[in-house]
Amino acid sequence: MNKFSYIILFLIVSITSTQAQILNVENIRKSAATDKDLLGNLDFNFSMNNRNSTPDSSSIYTQFGVKANVALIKDITAYILIGDVTYNSLAGDAFISAGYIHYRNHFFYQSRFSMEQFNQWQYDAGRGLANRWLTGVGGRYELLDTGKFSLAVGSGIMLEYEAWNAEDGLREKTLPKSSNYIAFKAKFNEAVNVNFTNYYQVGYDWEDDLYRQRFSTDLSLKVKLTSKLLFTTSFTATYDAQPIIPIRKFLFSLDNGLRLKF
């Protein structure tokens, strides 16, 4: 692929992204298929998103962020830890303060069928999310893995707790949910690869008599600059069909930056 192809591919991803936060472990998961016991990376990026605390607000924010991913490989198990904290003060009192920590055990990670156990804690002060934690288990099946292209599906169950700051006080909700995803990866050559993952989570809320559904997508492009440095572009979007408090249902995040591997 020549330099012109790189530019075209970057523009396609960027234009698609600007028309629209989600956690995706696929980037670090695929890197675990090496002979190293410990691996990881640091991401430095510039971001544009529409994370707001009210459904009618249309403000677009820009920010800088740092994210760390670490995977420890022991025999047939990959232990994956991902953390991301972002803070950006704007004019007046407006600010964005959000972050998460995600820990995942991937058992038999090199097998076609594998098992996963995952835990996550998250907050998003700008949108009113005081606390969200979840824990769950699931299975993963590799439908295709040619070395250049891979396709996998996963399904499991989880327990999710959310606490939101509302006008009338703290709103809390604990629900069992089904968590499902499909993940695709394409390696065009030694320098360029793309990951694309879609999530669907749903649980029945007996108190409010409705299904609470969440749709998420993650698209990322990585271009290798050196053996340790990569250029990254990622687009994530989440749609909460039935939010617990009246907030914007659709969120997107477009990130461009550099990744340092170790």
NUDOZA-803132 format. One record per residue: x, y, z of N, C-alpha, C, O in turn; residue in three letters; residue number from 1. Coordinates in steps of 0.1 Angstrom, whole numbers, plus 5000, padded with zeros to 4 digits. Layout:
# residues N
- X	Y	Z	X	Y	Z	X	Y	Z	X	Y	Z	ALA	NUM;
...
# end
This chain:
# residues 262
- 5009	4988	5000	5000	5000	5000	5009	5012	5000	5018	5014	5009	MET	1;
- 5007	5022	4991	5016	5033	4990	5011	5045	4999	5000	5043	5005	ASN	2;
- 5018	5056	4999	5014	5067	5008	5001	5073	5004	4993	5077	5013	LYS	3;
- 4997	5073	4991	4984	5078	4987	4973	5070	4993	4963	5075	4997	PHE	4;
- 4975	5057	4993	4965	5048	4999	4963	5050	5014	4952	5050	5019	SER	5;
- 4974	5053	5021	4973	5056	5035	4964	5068	5037	4956	5068	5046	TYR	6;
- 4967	5078	5029	4959	5091	5031	4945	5089	5028	4936	5094	5035	ILE	7;
- 4941	5081	5017	4927	5079	5014	4920	5071	5025	4909	5074	5029	ILE	8;
- 4927	5061	5031	4921	5053	5041	4919	5061	5054	4909	5060	5060	LEU	9;
- 4929	5070	5057	4927	5079	5068	4915	5088	5067	4908	5091	5076	PHE	10;
- 4914	5094	5055	4903	5103	5052	4889	5096	5053	4880	5102	5058	LEU	11;
- 4888	5084	5048	4876	5077	5049	4872	5075	5063	4860	5077	5067	ILE	12;
- 4881	5071	5072	4878	5069	5086	4874	5082	5093	4864	5082	5100	VAL	13;
- 4882	5093	5090	4879	5106	5096	4866	5111	5092	4858	5116	5101	SER	14;
- 4862	5111	5079	4849	5116	5074	4838	5109	5080	4828	5115	5085	ILE	15;
- 4839	5095	5081	4828	5087	5087	4827	5091	5101	4815	5091	5106	THR	16;
- 4838	5093	5108	4837	5096	5123	4830	5109	5126	4823	5110	5136	SER	17;
- 4833	5119	5118	4828	5132	5121	4813	5133	5119	4806	5142	5125	THR	18;
- 4807	5123	5113	4792	5123	5111	4786	5117	5124	4774	5120	5126	GLN	19;
- 4791	5111	5132	4785	5105	5145	4789	5114	5157	4785	5110	5168	ALA	20;
- 4812	5065	5246	4826	5061	5246	4823	5047	5248	4814	5043	5255	GLN	21;
- 4830	5040	5244	4829	5025	5244	4842	5019	5247	4853	5024	5242	ILE	22;
- 4842	5009	5254	4855	5002	5257	4857	4991	5247	4848	4983	5244	LEU	23;
- 4869	4990	5241	4872	4979	5232	4885	4973	5235	4895	4979	5235	ASN	24;
- 4885	4960	5239	4897	4953	5243	4903	4946	5231	4914	4939	5233	VAL	25;
- 4898	4947	5219	4903	4940	5207	4917	4944	5204	4925	4936	5200	GLU	26;
- 4920	4957	5205	4934	4962	5202	4944	4955	5210	4954	4950	5204	ASN	27;
- 4943	4954	5223	4953	4947	5231	4951	4932	5231	4961	4925	5233	ILE	28;
- 4939	4927	5229	4937	4913	5228	4945	4906	5217	4952	4896	5219	ARG	29;
- 4944	4912	5205	4951	4906	5194	4967	4907	5195	4974	4899	5191	LYS	30;
- 4971	4917	5202	4985	4919	5205	4991	4908	5214	5003	4905	5215	SER	31;
- 4981	4902	5222	4985	4891	5231	4990	4878	5224	4996	4870	5231	ALA	32;
- 4988	4877	5211	4992	4865	5204	5006	4866	5200	5010	4866	5188	ALA	33;
- 5015	4868	5210	5030	4869	5208	5037	4860	5217	5030	4853	5226	THR	34;
- 5050	4860	5217	5058	4852	5226	5062	4860	5238	5071	4855	5246	ASP	35;
- 5057	4872	5240	5060	4880	5251	5051	4877	5263	5039	4875	5262	LYS	36;
- 5057	4878	5275	5049	4876	5288	5042	4889	5292	5031	4888	5298	ASP	37;
- 5047	4900	5289	5042	4913	5293	5042	4922	5281	5053	4924	5275	LEU	38;
- 5031	4928	5278	5031	4938	5267	5020	4949	5270	5012	4947	5278	LEU	39;
- 5021	4960	5263	5012	4971	5265	5015	4982	5256	5024	4982	5248	GLY	40;
- 5008	4993	5258	5010	5005	5251	5004	5017	5258	4995	5016	5267	ASN	41;
- 5009	5029	5254	5004	5042	5259	4999	5049	5247	5006	5051	5237	LEU	42;
- 4986	5054	5248	4980	5062	5237	4980	5077	5241	4975	5080	5252	ASP	43;
- 4985	5086	5233	4983	5100	5234	4975	5105	5223	4979	5103	5211	PHE	44;
- 4964	5112	5226	4955	5115	5215	4948	5128	5217	4947	5134	5227	ASN	45;
- 4943	5133	5205	4934	5145	5205	4920	5140	5202	4919	5132	5193	PHE	46;
- 4910	5145	5209	4897	5140	5208	4887	5151	5205	4888	5162	5210	SER	47;
- 4876	5148	5197	4864	5156	5195	4852	5148	5199	4851	5137	5193	MET	48;
- 4843	5153	5207	4831	5145	5211	4820	5155	5214	4822	5167	5216	ASN	49;
- 4808	5149	5216	4796	5157	5220	4791	5152	5234	4778	5153	5236	ASN	50;
- 4799	5148	5243	4795	5144	5256	4790	5156	5264	4797	5165	5267	ARG	51;
- 4777	5156	5267	4770	5167	5273	4761	5162	5284	4758	5150	5284	ASN	52;
- 4757	5170	5294	4749	5166	5305	4734	5168	5302	4726	5163	5310	SER	53;
- 4730	5174	5291	4716	5176	5289	4713	5171	5275	4721	5172	5266	THR	54;
- 4701	5166	5272	4697	5161	5259	4696	5172	5248	4697	5168	5236	PRO	55;
- 4694	5184	5252	4692	5195	5242	4705	5202	5238	4706	5210	5229	ASP	56;
- 4716	5200	5246	4729	5206	5243	4735	5201	5231	4735	5189	5228	SER	57;
- 4741	5210	5222	4747	5205	5210	4762	5210	5209	4768	5210	5199	SER	58;
- 4768	5212	5221	4782	5217	5221	4791	5206	5217	4789	5194	5220	SER	59;
- 4802	5209	5210	4812	5200	5206	4825	5204	5214	4829	5215	5213	ILE	60;
- 4830	5194	5221	4842	5196	5229	4855	5190	5222	4854	5181	5215	TYR	61;
- 4866	5196	5225	4879	5190	5221	4887	5188	5234	4886	5196	5244	THR	62;
- 4896	5178	5233	4903	5175	5245	4916	5167	5242	4917	5161	5231	GLN	63;
- 4925	5166	5251	4936	5157	5250	4935	5146	5260	4929	5147	5271	PHE	64;
- 4940	5134	5257	4938	5123	5266	4950	5113	5265	4958	5113	5256	GLY	65;
- 4951	5105	5276	4961	5094	5277	4955	5082	5282	4947	5082	5291	VAL	66;
- 4958	5071	5275	4952	5058	5278	4963	5047	5279	4972	5047	5271	LYS	67;
- 4962	5038	5289	4972	5028	5291	4965	5014	5290	4955	5012	5296	ALA	68;
- 4972	5005	5283	4967	4991	5281	4979	4982	5285	4990	4984	5280	ASN	69;
- 4976	4972	5293	4986	4962	5297	4980	4948	5296	4969	4946	5300	VAL	70;
- 4988	4939	5291	4984	4925	5291	4995	4916	5296	5007	4917	5292	ALA	71;
- 4992	4907	5306	5001	4898	5312	4997	4884	5307	4986	4879	5309	LEU	72;
- 5007	4877	5300	5004	4864	5294	5010	4853	5303	5022	4853	5305	ILE	73;
- 5002	4844	5308	5006	4833	5316	5000	4820	5311	4988	4817	5312	LYS	74;
- 5008	4812	5304	5004	4799	5298	4992	4801	5289	4994	4807	5278	ASP	75;
- 4980	4797	5293	4968	4797	5284	4959	4809	5287	4948	4810	5282	ILE	76;
- 4963	4818	5296	4954	4829	5300	4961	4842	5298	4973	4844	5300	THR	77;
- 4953	4852	5293	4957	4866	5291	4950	4874	5301	4938	4874	5302	ALA	78;
- 4957	4882	5310	4952	4891	5319	4953	4905	5314	4964	4910	5312	TYR	79;
- 4942	4911	5311	4942	4924	5304	4937	4935	5313	4926	4934	5319	ILE	80;
- 4944	4946	5314	4940	4958	5322	4941	4970	5313	4951	4973	5307	LEU	81;
- 4930	4978	5313	4929	4990	5305	4924	5001	5314	4914	5000	5321	ILE	82;
- 4930	5013	5313	4926	5024	5320	4927	5037	5312	4935	5039	5304	GLY	83;
- 4917	5046	5315	4916	5058	5307	4910	5069	5316	4899	5067	5321	ASP	84;
- 4917	5080	5318	4911	5091	5326	4913	5104	5317	4924	5107	5313	VAL	85;
- 4903	5112	5316	4903	5124	5308	4897	5136	5316	4887	5134	5323	THR	86;
- 4904	5147	5315	4899	5159	5321	4902	5171	5312	4913	5172	5308	TYR	87;
- 4892	5180	5310	4894	5191	5302	4885	5202	5307	4873	5201	5306	ASN	88;
- 4891	5213	5312	4883	5225	5316	4881	5234	5304	4890	5236	5296	SER	89;
- 4868	5239	5303	4865	5248	5292	4861	5262	5298	4864	5265	5309	LEU	90;
- 4855	5270	5290	4851	5284	5294	4841	5283	5306	4832	5274	5306	ALA	91;
- 4843	5291	5315	4834	5291	5327	4835	5279	5335	4846	5275	5338	GLY	92;
- 4824	5273	5339	4824	5261	5348	4823	5248	5340	4824	5238	5346	ASP	93;
- 4822	5249	5327	4820	5237	5319	4833	5229	5319	4844	5235	5318	ALA	94;
- 4832	5216	5320	4844	5207	5320	4840	5193	5316	4828	5189	5317	PHE	95;
- 4850	5185	5312	4848	5171	5310	4857	5163	5319	4869	5166	5319	ILE	96;
- 4851	5154	5327	4859	5146	5336	4853	5132	5335	4842	5130	5340	SER	97;
- 4861	5123	5329	4855	5109	5327	4867	5099	5327	4878	5103	5325	ALA	98;
- 4863	5087	5331	4874	5077	5331	4868	5063	5334	4857	5062	5338	GLY	99;
- 4876	5053	5331	4872	5039	5334	4885	5031	5337	4896	5034	5333	TYR	100;
- 4882	5020	5344	4892	5009	5346	4885	4996	5342	4875	4993	5347	ILE	101;
- 4891	4988	5333	4886	4976	5329	4896	4965	5331	4908	4966	5326	HIS	102;
- 4892	4954	5337	4901	4942	5339	4894	4930	5333	4882	4928	5336	TYR	103;
- 4901	4922	5326	4895	4910	5319	4905	4898	5320	4917	4900	5317	ARG	104;
- 4900	4887	5323	4907	4874	5322	4902	4867	5310	4890	4864	5308	ASN	105;
- 4911	4864	5301	4908	4857	5288	4914	4843	5289	4926	4841	5286	HIS	106;
- 4906	4833	5292	4911	4819	5294	4911	4812	5280	4902	4814	5272	PHE	107;
- 4922	4804	5278	4924	4797	5265	4924	4807	5253	4917	4804	5243	PHE	108;
- 4931	4818	5255	4929	4829	5246	4934	4826	5232	4930	4833	5222	TYR	109;
- 4942	4815	5230	4947	4812	5217	4938	4801	5210	4941	4797	5199	GLN	110;
- 4928	4796	5217	4919	4786	5212	4908	4793	5204	4905	4804	5205	SER	111;
- 4902	4785	5195	4891	4790	5187	4879	4793	5196	4873	4803	5194	ARG	112;
- 4876	4785	5206	4866	4788	5216	4873	4791	5229	4881	4784	5234	PHE	113;
- 4870	4803	5235	4876	4807	5247	4866	4813	5257	4854	4816	5253	SER	114;
- 4870	4815	5269	4861	4820	5279	4867	4833	5285	4879	4835	5285	MET	115;
- 4858	4842	5289	4862	4855	5294	4855	4859	5307	4843	4855	5309	GLU	116;
- 4862	4865	5316	4856	4871	5328	4860	4885	5329	4872	4888	5328	GLN	117;
- 4851	4895	5331	4854	4909	5330	4848	4917	5341	4837	4914	5346	PHE	118;
- 4855	4928	5344	4850	4937	5355	4854	4951	5350	4864	4954	5343	ASN	119;
- 4845	4961	5353	4847	4975	5349	4841	4984	5359	4831	4982	5365	GLN	120;
- 4849	4995	5361	4844	5007	5369	4845	5019	5360	4855	5021	5353	TRP	121;
- 4835	5028	5361	4835	5040	5352	4828	5051	5358	4819	5050	5367	GLN	122;
- 4832	5063	5355	4825	5076	5359	4825	5086	5347	4834	5085	5339	TYR	123;
- 4816	5095	5347	4815	5105	5337	4808	5117	5343	4796	5119	5342	ASP	124;
- 4816	5126	5350	4810	5137	5358	4803	5147	5349	4793	5153	5353	ALA	125;
- 4808	5149	5336	4802	5158	5327	4787	5155	5323	4779	5163	5321	GLY	126;
- 4784	5142	5323	4771	5137	5320	4763	5133	5332	4751	5130	5331	ARG	127;
- 4768	5134	5344	4761	5131	5356	4763	5116	5361	4756	5112	5370	GLY	128;
- 4771	5108	5355	4773	5095	5359	4783	5095	5371	4795	5096	5369	LEU	129;
- 4778	5092	5383	4786	5092	5394	4794	5079	5396	4805	5079	5400	ALA	130;
- 4788	5068	5391	4794	5055	5393	4787	5045	5385	4775	5044	5384	ASN	131;
- 4795	5037	5378	4790	5025	5371	4800	5014	5372	4812	5016	5369	ARG	132;
- 4796	5003	5377	4804	4991	5377	4797	4979	5372	4784	4979	5372	TRP	133;
- 4804	4970	5367	4798	4958	5361	4808	4946	5362	4820	4948	5363	LEU	134;
- 4802	4934	5363	4810	4922	5363	4803	4912	5355	4790	4911	5356	THR	135;
- 4810	4903	5348	4803	4893	5340	4812	4883	5334	4824	4883	5336	GLY	136;
- 4806	4873	5328	4813	4862	5322	4807	4859	5308	4796	4863	5305	VAL	137;
- 4815	4853	5299	4810	4850	5286	4819	4841	5278	4830	4838	5282	GLY	138;
- 4815	4837	5266	4823	4829	5257	4826	4837	5244	4819	4846	5241	GLY	139;
- 4836	4832	5238	4841	4839	5225	4844	4828	5215	4851	4818	5219	ARG	140;
- 4840	4830	5203	4843	4820	5192	4849	4827	5180	4843	4836	5175	TYR	141;
- 4860	4822	5176	4867	4827	5164	4860	4821	5151	4863	4809	5149	GLU	142;
- 4853	4828	5144	4847	4823	5131	4857	4822	5120	4856	4813	5112	LEU	143;
- 4867	4831	5120	4876	4832	5109	4889	4838	5115	4889	4848	5122	LEU	144;
- 4901	4832	5111	4914	4838	5114	4924	4833	5104	4929	4822	5105	ASP	145;
- 4926	4842	5094	4935	4838	5083	4949	4844	5085	4958	4842	5077	THR	146;
- 4951	4852	5095	4964	4859	5097	4962	4873	5092	4967	4883	5099	GLY	147;
- 4955	4875	5081	4953	4889	5076	4939	4894	5080	4937	4906	5082	LYS	148;
- 4929	4884	5081	4916	4888	5085	4911	4879	5096	4914	4867	5096	PHE	149;
- 4904	4885	5106	4898	4876	5117	4884	4882	5120	4881	4893	5119	SER	150;
- 4875	4872	5124	4862	4875	5127	4858	4867	5139	4859	4855	5139	LEU	151;
- 4853	4873	5150	4849	4866	5162	4836	4871	5167	4832	4883	5165	ALA	152;
- 4829	4863	5175	4816	4867	5181	4818	4863	5196	4824	4853	5199	VAL	153;
- 4811	4871	5204	4811	4868	5219	4797	4870	5225	4790	4879	5220	GLY	154;
- 4794	4863	5235	4781	4865	5242	4783	4861	5257	4790	4851	5260	SER	155;
- 4776	4868	5265	4777	4865	5280	4766	4872	5288	4757	4878	5282	GLY	156;
- 4768	4871	5301	4759	4878	5310	4767	4886	5320	4778	4883	5322	ILE	157;
- 4760	4897	5324	4767	4906	5334	4757	4912	5343	4745	4913	5340	MET	158;
- 4763	4917	5354	4755	4925	5364	4760	4939	5364	4772	4941	5366	LEU	159;
- 4751	4949	5361	4756	4963	5360	4748	4972	5370	4736	4971	5372	GLU	160;
- 4756	4980	5377	4751	4990	5386	4754	5004	5381	4766	5006	5377	TYR	161;
- 4744	5013	5381	4746	5027	5377	4741	5036	5387	4730	5034	5393	GLU	162;
- 4748	5047	5390	4743	5058	5399	4745	5071	5391	4756	5075	5388	ALA	163;
- 4734	5078	5389	4733	5090	5381	4729	5102	5390	4720	5100	5398	TRP	164;
- 4735	5113	5389	4731	5126	5396	4720	5132	5388	4722	5138	5377	ASN	165;
- 4708	5132	5393	4696	5138	5387	4692	5150	5395	4697	5153	5406	ALA	166;
- 4682	5158	5390	4677	5170	5396	4671	5167	5410	4671	5175	5419	GLU	167;
- 4665	5155	5411	4658	5151	5423	4666	5143	5432	4661	5137	5442	ASP	168;
- 4679	5142	5429	4688	5134	5437	4695	5123	5430	4695	5123	5417	GLY	169;
- 4701	5113	5437	4708	5102	5431	4699	5092	5426	4691	5086	5433	LEU	170;
- 4700	5088	5413	4692	5077	5407	4701	5065	5406	4711	5066	5399	ARG	171;
- 4697	5054	5412	4705	5041	5411	4697	5030	5404	4685	5029	5405	GLU	172;
- 4704	5021	5398	4698	5010	5391	4708	4999	5390	4719	5001	5386	LYS	173;
- 4703	4987	5394	4711	4975	5392	4703	4965	5384	4692	4961	5387	THR	174;
- 4710	4960	5373	4703	4951	5363	4712	4940	5358	4724	4943	5356	LEU	175;
- 4707	4928	5357	4714	4918	5350	4712	4920	5335	4701	4924	5330	PRO	176;
- 4722	4918	5327	4721	4921	5313	4728	4910	5304	4737	4904	5309	LYS	177;
- 4724	4909	5292	4730	4901	5282	4740	4910	5275	4737	4921	5271	SER	178;
- 4753	4906	5273	4763	4913	5266	4768	4905	5254	4772	4894	5256	SER	179;
- 4767	4911	5242	4771	4904	5230	4779	4913	5221	4777	4926	5221	ASN	180;
- 4788	4907	5213	4796	4915	5204	4801	4907	5192	4801	4895	5192	TYR	181;
- 4804	4914	5181	4811	4908	5169	4823	4917	5166	4822	4929	5166	ILE	182;
- 4834	4911	5164	4847	4918	5162	4854	4914	5149	4855	4902	5146	ALA	183;
- 4858	4923	5141	4865	4921	5129	4878	4928	5129	4879	4940	5133	PHE	184;
- 4889	4922	5123	4902	4928	5122	4907	4925	5108	4907	4914	5104	LYS	185;
- 4913	4935	5102	4919	4934	5089	4934	4939	5090	4936	4950	5094	ALA	186;
- 4943	4931	5085	4957	4935	5085	4961	4937	5070	4963	4927	5063	LYS	187;
- 4962	4949	5065	4964	4951	5051	4979	4948	5047	4982	4943	5037	PHE	188;
- 4988	4952	5056	5002	4948	5055	5009	4950	5069	5002	4951	5079	ASN	189;
- 5022	4950	5069	5029	4950	5082	5027	4964	5089	5030	4965	5100	GLU	190;
- 5022	4974	5081	5022	4987	5087	5008	4992	5090	5006	5001	5099	ALA	191;
- 4997	4986	5084	4984	4992	5085	4974	4981	5089	4974	4970	5083	VAL	192;
- 4966	4983	5099	4955	4974	5103	4943	4981	5108	4945	4992	5114	ASN	193;
- 4932	4975	5107	4919	4981	5112	4911	4971	5120	4911	4959	5118	VAL	194;
- 4906	4976	5131	4897	4969	5140	4883	4975	5140	4881	4987	5140	ASN	195;
- 4873	4966	5140	4859	4971	5140	4851	4961	5149	4850	4949	5147	PHE	196;
- 4845	4967	5159	4837	4959	5169	4824	4966	5172	4823	4978	5173	THR	197;
- 4813	4957	5172	4800	4962	5176	4795	4954	5188	4797	4942	5189	ASN	198;
- 4789	4962	5197	4784	4956	5210	4769	4958	5211	4763	4968	5205	TYR	199;
- 4762	4949	5217	4748	4950	5220	4746	4945	5234	4748	4933	5237	TYR	200;
- 4741	4953	5243	4738	4949	5257	4723	4953	5260	4718	4963	5256	GLN	201;
- 4716	4943	5267	4702	4945	5270	4699	4939	5283	4704	4928	5286	VAL	202;
- 4690	4945	5290	4685	4939	5303	4671	4944	5306	4667	4956	5302	GLY	203;
- 4663	4936	5312	4649	4940	5315	4648	4947	5329	4653	4942	5339	TYR	204;
- 4642	4959	5329	4640	4967	5341	4626	4964	5346	4617	4970	5341	ASP	205;
- 4625	4956	5356	4612	4952	5362	4605	4964	5369	4593	4966	5368	TRP	206;
- 4613	4973	5375	4608	4985	5382	4601	4994	5372	4590	4999	5375	GLU	207;
- 4607	4997	5360	4601	5006	5350	4594	4999	5339	4589	5005	5330	ASP	208;
- 4594	4985	5339	4587	4977	5329	4592	4980	5315	4583	4984	5307	ASP	209;
- 4605	4979	5312	4610	4982	5299	4624	4975	5297	4630	4972	5307	LEU	210;
- 4627	4973	5285	4641	4968	5282	4650	4979	5280	4648	4989	5273	TYR	211;
- 4662	4979	5287	4672	4989	5286	4683	4984	5277	4690	4974	5280	ARG	212;
- 4684	4990	5265	4693	4986	5255	4704	4996	5252	4702	5008	5253	GLN	213;
- 4716	4990	5249	4727	4999	5246	4734	4993	5234	4738	4981	5233	ARG	214;
- 4736	5001	5224	4743	4998	5211	4756	5005	5211	4757	5017	5213	PHE	215;
- 4767	4999	5208	4780	5005	5207	4788	5000	5195	4787	4989	5191	SER	216;
- 4797	5009	5190	4806	5005	5179	4819	5011	5181	4821	5022	5187	THR	217;
- 4830	5005	5177	4843	5010	5178	4851	5007	5165	4851	4995	5160	ASP	218;
- 4856	5017	5159	4864	5015	5146	4877	5022	5148	4878	5034	5152	LEU	219;
- 4888	5014	5146	4901	5020	5148	4911	5017	5137	4910	5006	5131	SER	220;
- 4919	5026	5134	4930	5024	5123	4943	5027	5130	4945	5037	5137	LEU	221;
- 4953	5018	5127	4966	5020	5132	4976	5019	5121	4976	5010	5113	LYS	222;
- 4985	5029	5120	4996	5029	5110	5009	5029	5117	5012	5037	5126	VAL	223;
- 5017	5019	5114	5030	5017	5121	5040	5027	5116	5043	5027	5103	LYS	224;
- 5046	5035	5124	5056	5045	5120	5070	5039	5123	5079	5040	5114	LEU	225;
- 5072	5033	5135	5084	5026	5138	5081	5013	5146	5069	5010	5147	THR	226;
- 5090	5006	5150	5088	4994	5158	5080	4996	5171	5074	4987	5176	SER	227;
- 5082	5008	5176	5075	5012	5189	5065	5023	5188	5058	5025	5198	LYS	228;
- 5064	5029	5177	5055	5041	5176	5045	5039	5165	5048	5035	5153	LEU	229;
- 5032	5042	5168	5021	5040	5158	5013	5053	5157	5011	5059	5168	LEU	230;
- 5007	5056	5146	4997	5066	5145	4983	5059	5146	4981	5049	5139	PHE	231;
- 4974	5065	5154	4961	5059	5156	4950	5068	5153	4951	5080	5156	THR	232;
- 4939	5063	5147	4927	5070	5146	4916	5061	5150	4915	5050	5146	THR	233;
- 4907	5065	5160	4896	5057	5164	4883	5065	5166	4883	5076	5169	SER	234;
- 4873	5058	5162	4859	5064	5163	4851	5054	5172	4850	5042	5169	PHE	235;
- 4845	5059	5182	4836	5051	5191	4822	5059	5192	4822	5071	5192	THR	236;
- 4812	5051	5192	4798	5057	5193	4790	5047	5202	4791	5035	5201	ALA	237;
- 4781	5053	5210	4772	5046	5219	4759	5052	5219	4757	5064	5219	THR	238;
- 4749	5043	5218	4735	5047	5218	4727	5040	5229	4726	5028	5229	TYR	239;
- 4723	5048	5240	4715	5043	5251	4701	5045	5247	4696	5057	5248	ASP	240;
- 4693	5035	5244	4679	5037	5240	4670	5041	5251	4661	5049	5248	ALA	241;
- 4673	5037	5263	4665	5041	5274	4674	5045	5286	4675	5037	5295	GLN	242;
- 4679	5057	5286	4688	5062	5297	4680	5063	5310	4668	5066	5310	PRO	243;
- 4687	5061	5321	4681	5062	5334	4676	5076	5337	4666	5078	5344	ILE	244;
- 4684	5086	5333	4680	5100	5335	4679	5106	5321	4685	5101	5312	ILE	245;
- 4672	5118	5320	4671	5124	5306	4684	5131	5302	4687	5142	5306	PRO	246;
- 4692	5123	5294	4705	5128	5289	4705	5125	5274	4696	5118	5269	ILE	247;
- 4715	5130	5267	4717	5127	5253	4719	5112	5251	4727	5106	5258	ARG	248;
- 4711	5106	5242	4712	5092	5240	4724	5087	5232	4729	5076	5234	LYS	249;
- 4728	5096	5222	4738	5092	5213	4751	5099	5217	4751	5112	5218	PHE	250;
- 4762	5092	5218	4775	5098	5221	4785	5093	5210	4784	5082	5205	LEU	251;
- 4794	5102	5207	4805	5098	5198	4818	5103	5203	4819	5113	5210	PHE	252;
- 4829	5097	5199	4842	5102	5202	4852	5099	5190	4853	5087	5186	SER	253;
- 4859	5109	5185	4869	5107	5175	4882	5111	5180	4884	5122	5185	LEU	254;
- 4892	5101	5180	4905	5103	5186	4916	5101	5175	4915	5091	5168	ASP	255;
- 4925	5111	5174	4937	5109	5166	4949	5111	5175	4950	5121	5182	ASN	256;
- 4959	5102	5174	4970	5104	5182	4981	5094	5179	4982	5088	5168	GLY	257;
- 4990	5093	5189	5002	5084	5188	5001	5073	5198	4996	5075	5209	LEU	258;
- 5006	5061	5195	5007	5050	5204	5021	5046	5206	5028	5043	5196	ARG	259;
- 5025	5045	5219	5039	5040	5222	5037	5026	5227	5031	5023	5238	LEU	260;
- 5044	5016	5221	5043	5002	5225	5055	4998	5234	5066	5004	5232	LYS	261;
- 5052	4989	5243	5063	4984	5251	5061	4969	5254	5069	4963	5260	PHE	262;
# end
